[in-house]
């Protein structure tokens, strides 16, 4: 039989908007009520302020960061390992910060934790942009095109090694971002759930996730793509275009704007009350669907007092979650989706660029467009369906199972391929070679041996013969038009009369599969995000444990999904690599893939992840159903005994 834990009465003072008067920044004590702001103490305003903060978090971390990272690599001469650590520093900091937030903030003043945390993230965004101002001003060498041409005395300009030291500011800024955003996704979700009726909880969560998990990242892709079309020194006129090897886009303005706006929207969050008015009535009968292991487990987390009470209660509450198999299985299923979302956000632009021949900016645009459409619709419609049908836990699990299968079927998009033009030296031999291919890292041939080409600089060009070359130098080009670096002439390795190449890789101009791929991509994203809307996890745990359940779920999402699955996907894609780039002669990252193998490996990751998620949902459903049946039988026996 389920045991209803009596909720602590809500203090009227805790339902008023107010300003903190002492340095106990997150305790909520000694606050000056501001009744003039009481009109904002409603669930809708709480959702609005939190969604604005979540929008900028998604804008910065999941949208803009993925778009500008390669530009940052180029600007500061970073190795792939260094730029990868810049990305990972957010997740690393978030893992540790989430544990602290769960321990200290779960029973504290949640809006204060969220507000101060986002102020920390706003500061992190500003710190992240500082290398642009601290480093020497970037200048374009007018002779840089000559460095790409074939010449006996050719020398390549090396990157100033001291610029790499600015990577520490990037590390520190992203660590601040990870620490600051930890409270938003853990305490923020429980704050919404605690202050709205259970019937509307899924709808609120759906809207919140649609804005933070889909709209924010998508707009981040779009805005950063537009900013990268501007030169990094805004206002400075340069004689090169975005296709030039020396072009550095404006990667930094988005961080300054985001940091400023995060500061602005953190202030209303700091003024929000601990509990919204009417909370006490809303919280009644909120545990009728929870999974109860035993009556003793419920009692052991209560009434522990003394100096170590917080630690003891935290430990015992944690044990209750670990004894909740439906919670663990559904959390694991959620981890699989979180990993796929992280993988898609990292590799979708690259996949579109490689397979369908779109530019990097177009790849980011299409990814953002699909993310904002599919993610927003999936989360919003999912929340609306759950709310309108008043769906219970078992119905929610079946709902998720259906869309796991749905999104897996849509994953067949990765079998849509375009023919892949050859790459000289890697997939097709140079025109004057009849022997086997050279290698995926050495592109020298008799037609370019005298050119002194540098394999560390990858600037692909497309020849008149529809073959891609590693760079104008490796194509044997000795001249360029107007010094703009868009068209190169007299290319001895090109087997045509004109011997001309243009900047960029060759593409299959006859391929028409991109629209169908984007439609299926939309359905896959929509189906994946549908499973994020039902707040099953917080319904099957004790009400007082919900902050801990959400926090642990986010930790596991990163530890089991968000961090390893993109890494696994990246390692598998390396197996499909046809052209590698080097740095100081050492192989660093892949520049070009075999299309068919790339799609096959990504689908393999999707297939395994979806199977694991589906099996987890089945296990959760069977265990929960058996538990509810046993619970109903026990209640019937108790009623029969009372009636005798």
Secondary structure by P-SEA (a helix, b strand, c coil): ccccccccccccccccccccccccccccccccccccccccccaaaaaaaaaaaaaaaaacccccccccaaaaaaaacccaaaaaaaaaaaaaaaaaaaaaaaacccccaaaaaaaaaaaaaaaaaaaaacccccccccccccccccccccccbbbbbbcccccccaaaaaaaaaaaaaaaaaaaaaaaaaaaaacccccaaaaaaaaaaaaaccaaaaaaaaaaaaaaacccccccccccccccccccccccaaaaaaaaaaaaaaaaaaacccccccccccccccccccccccaaaaaaaccccccaaaaaaaaaaaaaaaacaaaaaaaaaaaaaaaaaaaaaccaaaaaaccccccaaaaaaaaaaaaaaaaaaaaaaaaaaaaaacccaaaaaaaaaaaaaaaaaaccccccccccccccccccccccccccccccccccccccccccccccbbbbbbccccccccccccccccccccccccccccccccccccccccccccccccccaaaaaaaaaaaaaaaaacccccccccccccccaaaaaaaaaaaaaaacccccaaaaaaaaaaaacccccccccccccccccaaaaaaaaaaaaaaaaaaaaaaaaaaaaaaaaaaaaaaaaaaaaaaaaaac
